Amino acid sequence: MAGRGTVKPHSGFNANDDAEVLYKAMKGLGTDEAAILQLLTARSNAQRQEIKAAYKTLHGKDLVDNLKSELGGKFESLIVALMIPPIMYDVKCLRDAIKGAGTDEKVLVEILASRSPNEVSQIKSLYKREHNDDLEEDVCGDTGGHFQRMLVVLLQASRQQGIQEDLIQSDAQALFAAGEQKFGTDEGQFITILGNRSNAHLRKVFEEYRKLSGYEIEESIQRETSGTLQEVLLAVELTCFNFTFILQGAGTDDKTLIRIMASRSEVDMLDIRAEFRKRFATSLHKMIQGDTSGDYRKALLLLCGGDDA
């Protein structure tokens, strides 16, 4: 995955210089939004943390507080998201998903199914430290049934890494036997395999499954399961193919769009763009262009990093 992001560390980086540029952009009457968005979308998250520290040292003010008071709306939400360290941002999104009105299942799945075991472990301990609550208990308190079981599996942070060549065939056969070949569905088998294997491994299993059954795994999941379990299985399946499912309707769902663009721009945005182009009649760049406006749109397009027309 390394090197598949559109945002790279800025060469010749100087935190003090950047802090000054941002200070000037917000000083006095009016705010230079263009200067802010161009600078922050062209720095890595680690560099943004250094800028934040330099800003406080030079001016005795909190950069994020200043940005919040100078910017507004969706543009402010995106810029603030870019300023939060990645694991902290995951924790914030999970907390909001659980503690907000109703539970945002999509966020739980999207984060837990796409982070490495090491990241999931970090998320759990930071969640505990920040909120003095246990993430698994909070998730269990807000979900039920097979959906809950799947999330608990993902929360064990024990997904295998890499591809287990010797298991591809048997995993595909087990899924086939648990669904299409069976009257009723053995949901447990789906949960165990999709919850414990890496995304790279699952992509191979799904290819094998198609050869074996003549169906895409997606079709089988839709036929064999329902409700939130179906959602979580489809989400894991599609997370293997880089978040495209989430962005499908995200033009109108700005919270989702901000979350993906802020959290994946340094990780695998190039893959997300390629998969998006493959699945839809348009590019991610064009979708953003058509569905957003103003400085918010400009910042999103810079994070997107190019058009795959």
C-alpha positions as CSV (number, residue, x, y, z in Angstrom):
1,M,0.0,0.0,0.0
2,A,2.9,2.3,0.7
3,G,3.3,5.1,-1.7
4,R,-0.3,4.8,-3.1
5,G,-1.3,8.1,-1.5
6,T,-1.7,11.4,-3.4
7,V,-0.4,13.5,-0.5
8,K,3.3,13.1,0.2
9,P,5.6,14.7,2.7
10,H,6.7,18.1,1.4
11,S,10.4,18.3,0.5
12,G,12.2,21.3,1.9
13,F,9.7,21.4,4.7
14,N,10.1,24.1,7.3
15,A,7.5,24.1,10.1
16,N,8.2,27.7,11.2
17,D,7.9,29.1,7.7
18,D,4.6,27.2,7.2
19,A,3.3,28.4,10.6
20,E,4.0,32.0,9.5
21,V,2.2,31.6,6.2
22,L,-0.9,30.4,8.1
23,Y,-0.6,33.1,10.7
24,K,-0.5,35.8,8.0
25,A,-3.4,34.1,6.1
26,M,-5.6,34.5,9.2
27,K,-4.3,37.8,10.6
28,G,-6.3,41.1,10.2
29,L,-9.4,41.5,8.1
30,G,-10.5,38.6,5.9
31,T,-8.9,35.2,5.6
32,D,-6.8,34.0,2.8
33,E,-8.5,30.6,2.4
34,A,-6.5,29.8,-0.8
35,A,-3.2,30.0,1.1
36,I,-4.5,27.8,3.9
37,L,-5.9,25.0,1.7
38,Q,-2.9,25.0,-0.7
39,L,-0.5,24.7,2.1
40,L,-2.3,22.1,4.3
41,T,-3.3,19.7,1.5
42,A,0.4,19.7,0.4
43,R,1.8,18.5,3.7
44,S,1.7,15.1,5.3
45,N,-0.1,14.6,8.5
46,A,3.1,14.3,10.5
47,Q,4.2,17.7,9.0
48,R,0.9,19.3,9.9
49,Q,1.5,18.2,13.5
50,E,4.9,19.9,13.4
51,I,3.3,23.1,12.0
52,K,0.7,23.0,14.8
53,A,3.6,22.9,17.4
54,A,5.5,25.6,15.7
55,Y,2.4,27.9,15.5
56,K,1.9,27.6,19.2
57,T,5.6,28.2,20.0
58,L,5.7,31.3,17.7
59,H,2.3,32.8,18.4
60,G,1.1,31.4,21.7
61,K,-2.1,30.3,20.0
62,D,-3.7,27.0,19.0
63,L,-3.7,26.6,15.2
64,V,-6.8,24.4,15.1
65,D,-8.8,26.9,17.3
66,N,-7.7,29.7,14.9
67,L,-8.7,27.7,11.8
68,K,-12.1,27.0,13.4
69,S,-12.7,30.6,14.1
70,E,-11.7,31.8,10.7
71,L,-13.2,29.1,8.5
72,G,-16.8,27.7,8.3
73,G,-19.0,24.9,7.1
74,K,-17.8,21.8,5.3
75,F,-14.5,23.5,4.4
76,E,-13.7,24.0,8.1
77,S,-14.7,20.4,8.8
78,L,-12.3,19.1,6.1
79,I,-9.4,21.3,7.2
80,V,-9.8,20.4,10.9
81,A,-10.0,16.7,9.9
82,L,-6.6,17.1,8.1
83,M,-5.1,18.5,11.3
84,I,-5.9,15.5,13.5
85,P,-3.3,12.6,13.8
86,P,-4.6,9.5,12.0
87,I,-5.3,7.2,14.9
88,M,-6.8,10.0,16.9
89,Y,-9.1,10.8,13.9
90,D,-10.2,7.1,13.8
91,V,-11.0,7.3,17.5
92,K,-13.0,10.5,17.0
93,C,-15.0,9.0,14.1
94,L,-15.7,5.8,16.0
95,R,-16.8,7.7,19.1
96,D,-19.1,10.0,17.1
97,A,-20.5,6.9,15.3
98,I,-21.4,5.2,18.6
99,K,-22.3,8.2,20.8
100,G,-24.2,10.2,18.3
101,A,-28.0,9.9,17.8
102,G,-28.4,6.3,16.6
103,T,-25.3,4.2,15.6
104,D,-23.5,4.9,12.3
105,E,-22.8,1.3,11.4
106,K,-21.1,2.3,8.2
107,V,-18.4,4.1,10.0
108,L,-17.7,1.2,12.4
109,V,-17.3,-1.2,9.5
110,E,-15.3,1.1,7.3
111,I,-12.7,1.8,10.0
112,L,-12.5,-1.6,11.7
113,A,-12.4,-3.6,8.4
114,S,-9.7,-1.4,6.7
115,R,-7.1,-0.9,9.4
116,S,-4.2,-3.2,10.2
117,P,-4.2,-5.3,13.4
118,N,-1.6,-2.9,14.8
119,E,-3.7,0.1,14.0
120,V,-6.8,-1.5,15.5
121,S,-4.8,-2.2,18.7
122,Q,-3.7,1.5,18.8
123,I,-7.2,2.7,18.2
124,K,-8.5,0.6,21.2
125,S,-5.9,1.8,23.6
126,L,-6.3,5.5,22.5
127,Y,-10.1,5.2,22.8
128,K,-9.7,3.9,26.3
129,R,-7.2,6.7,27.2
130,E,-9.4,9.5,25.7
131,H,-12.8,8.4,26.8
132,N,-12.1,6.0,29.7
133,D,-14.4,3.5,28.0
134,D,-13.8,0.1,26.4
135,L,-14.3,0.3,22.6
136,E,-15.5,-3.3,22.3
137,E,-18.0,-2.8,25.2
138,D,-19.3,0.4,23.5
139,V,-19.7,-1.4,20.2
140,C,-21.5,-4.4,21.8
141,G,-23.8,-2.0,23.7
142,D,-24.8,-0.4,20.4
143,T,-25.1,-3.4,18.1
144,G,-26.4,-6.9,18.1
145,G,-26.6,-10.3,16.4
146,H,-24.3,-11.4,13.6
147,F,-23.3,-7.8,12.9
148,Q,-22.0,-7.5,16.5
149,R,-20.1,-10.8,16.1
150,M,-18.4,-9.5,13.0
151,L,-17.3,-6.3,14.6
152,V,-16.1,-8.2,17.7
153,V,-14.0,-10.4,15.4
154,L,-12.5,-7.3,13.7
155,L,-11.8,-5.7,17.1
156,Q,-9.6,-8.7,18.2
157,A,-6.9,-7.1,15.9
158,S,-5.8,-10.5,14.8
159,R,-6.5,-10.4,11.1
160,Q,-3.8,-12.2,9.2
161,Q,-1.4,-10.1,7.2
162,G,-0.5,-10.9,3.6
163,I,-1.8,-13.8,1.5
164,Q,-2.0,-17.4,2.7
165,E,-1.6,-19.2,-0.6
166,D,-2.5,-22.6,1.0
167,L,-5.8,-21.3,2.3
168,I,-7.2,-19.5,-0.8
169,Q,-8.8,-22.6,-2.2
170,S,-10.2,-23.9,1.1
171,D,-11.6,-20.5,2.1
172,A,-13.4,-20.1,-1.2
173,Q,-14.8,-23.6,-0.9
174,A,-15.9,-23.0,2.7
175,L,-17.8,-19.8,1.7
176,F,-19.4,-21.6,-1.2
177,A,-20.5,-24.5,1.1
178,A,-21.7,-22.0,3.7
179,G,-23.9,-20.1,1.3
180,E,-24.8,-21.1,-2.2
181,Q,-24.6,-24.9,-1.6
182,K,-26.6,-24.8,1.6
183,F,-30.3,-24.4,2.4
184,G,-30.1,-21.4,4.7
185,T,-26.8,-19.8,5.4
186,D,-23.9,-20.6,7.8
187,E,-23.3,-16.9,8.7
188,G,-20.6,-18.0,11.2
189,Q,-18.4,-19.2,8.4
190,F,-18.7,-15.9,6.5
191,I,-17.9,-14.0,9.7
192,T,-14.8,-16.1,10.5
193,I,-13.3,-15.9,7.1
194,L,-14.1,-12.3,6.2
195,G,-13.1,-11.1,9.7
196,N,-9.8,-12.9,10.0
197,R,-8.1,-12.7,6.6
198,S,-6.3,-9.8,5.1
199,N,-7.8,-7.7,2.3
200,A,-5.2,-8.9,-0.1
201,H,-5.9,-12.5,0.8
202,L,-9.7,-12.0,0.5
203,R,-9.3,-10.5,-3.0
204,K,-7.7,-13.8,-4.1
205,V,-10.4,-15.8,-2.3
206,F,-13.2,-13.9,-4.1
207,E,-11.6,-14.5,-7.5
208,E,-11.5,-18.2,-6.6
209,Y,-15.0,-18.1,-5.4
210,R,-16.2,-16.7,-8.7
211,K,-14.5,-19.6,-10.6
212,L,-16.0,-22.1,-8.2
213,S,-19.6,-20.8,-8.0
214,G,-20.1,-18.7,-11.1
215,Y,-21.1,-15.8,-8.9
216,E,-19.5,-12.7,-7.6
217,I,-19.1,-12.9,-3.8
218,E,-21.1,-9.7,-3.6
219,E,-24.1,-11.4,-5.3
220,S,-24.0,-14.3,-2.9
221,I,-23.8,-12.1,0.2
222,Q,-26.8,-10.1,-1.1
223,R,-28.8,-13.3,-1.7
224,E,-27.7,-15.3,1.4
225,T,-27.8,-12.6,4.1
226,S,-29.8,-9.6,5.1
227,G,-29.9,-6.5,7.4
228,T,-26.8,-5.3,9.2
229,L,-24.9,-8.5,8.7
230,Q,-25.3,-8.1,5.0
231,E,-24.1,-4.6,5.3
232,V,-21.0,-5.5,7.3
233,L,-20.1,-8.4,5.0
234,L,-20.5,-6.2,1.9
235,A,-18.5,-3.5,3.5
236,V,-15.6,-5.9,4.3
237,E,-15.8,-7.2,0.8
238,L,-15.8,-3.8,-0.7
239,T,-13.1,-2.4,1.6
240,C,-10.9,-5.0,0.0
241,F,-11.5,-3.0,-3.1
242,N,-10.7,0.4,-1.6
243,F,-13.7,2.2,-0.1
244,T,-15.4,2.7,-3.5
245,F,-18.7,1.6,-2.1
246,I,-18.6,4.3,0.5
247,L,-17.9,7.0,-2.1
248,Q,-20.7,5.7,-4.4
249,G,-23.2,8.1,-2.8
250,A,-20.8,10.2,-1.0
251,G,-21.2,13.2,-3.2
252,T,-24.3,14.0,-1.2
253,D,-22.9,12.6,2.1
254,D,-20.2,15.1,3.0
255,K,-19.3,13.6,6.3
256,T,-18.3,10.4,4.6
257,L,-16.5,12.2,1.8
258,I,-14.5,14.2,4.3
259,R,-13.6,11.1,6.3
260,I,-12.3,9.2,3.3
261,M,-10.4,12.0,1.7
262,A,-8.8,13.0,5.1
263,S,-7.9,9.5,6.2
264,R,-6.9,7.9,2.9
265,S,-5.1,10.7,1.0
266,E,-1.7,9.6,2.3
267,V,-2.5,5.9,2.2
268,D,-4.2,4.5,-1.0
269,M,-6.1,7.4,-2.7
270,L,-4.6,6.3,-6.1
271,D,-6.1,2.8,-5.6
272,I,-9.4,4.3,-4.6
273,R,-9.5,6.5,-7.7
274,A,-8.7,3.6,-10.0
275,E,-11.3,1.4,-8.4
276,F,-13.9,4.2,-8.5
277,R,-13.2,4.7,-12.2
278,K,-13.6,1.0,-12.9
279,R,-16.9,0.7,-11.1
280,F,-18.6,3.9,-12.1
281,A,-19.2,5.9,-15.3
282,T,-17.2,8.8,-14.0
283,S,-14.0,9.6,-12.1
284,L,-13.8,10.5,-8.4
285,H,-12.4,13.9,-9.5
286,K,-15.5,14.5,-11.7
287,M,-17.9,13.4,-8.9
288,I,-16.3,15.9,-6.5
289,Q,-16.4,18.6,-9.1
290,G,-20.0,18.1,-9.7
291,D,-21.2,17.6,-6.1
292,T,-19.2,20.2,-4.2
293,S,-18.3,23.9,-4.4
294,G,-16.1,26.7,-3.2
295,D,-12.9,26.2,-1.2
296,Y,-14.3,22.9,0.1
297,R,-14.2,21.6,-3.5
298,K,-10.8,23.1,-4.2
299,A,-9.3,21.3,-1.1
300,L,-11.0,18.0,-2.0
301,L,-9.7,18.1,-5.5
302,L,-6.1,18.8,-4.3
303,L,-6.4,15.7,-2.0
304,C,-7.9,13.7,-4.8
305,G,-4.8,14.6,-6.8
306,G,-5.9,14.2,-10.4
307,D,-8.5,13.1,-12.8
308,D,-8.9,9.6,-14.3
309,A,-11.3,10.7,-17.0
